[in-house]
Amino acid sequence: MARTTTSDARRQDTREKIELGGLIVKAGLRYEKRALLLGALIELRQRLKADEAERARLMAIGAEAFGNSDE
């Protein structure tokens, strides 16, 4: 039974990574260097910890890109 659980977890992890990669493509950043993308994401994480208004602003931009306000 543990194999099924492990297999399901791996499948879910793979799906999540593919979806996150899709966000990079949707944002128009497909051809940027990986180091730049990682640096931008690390900086974003730091900003979001310190600034709730920035979080709300970026959430609105992303929701608009998705076509709704629930994402």
Order of alpha helices (4+ residues) and beta strands (2+ residues): alpha-alpha-alpha
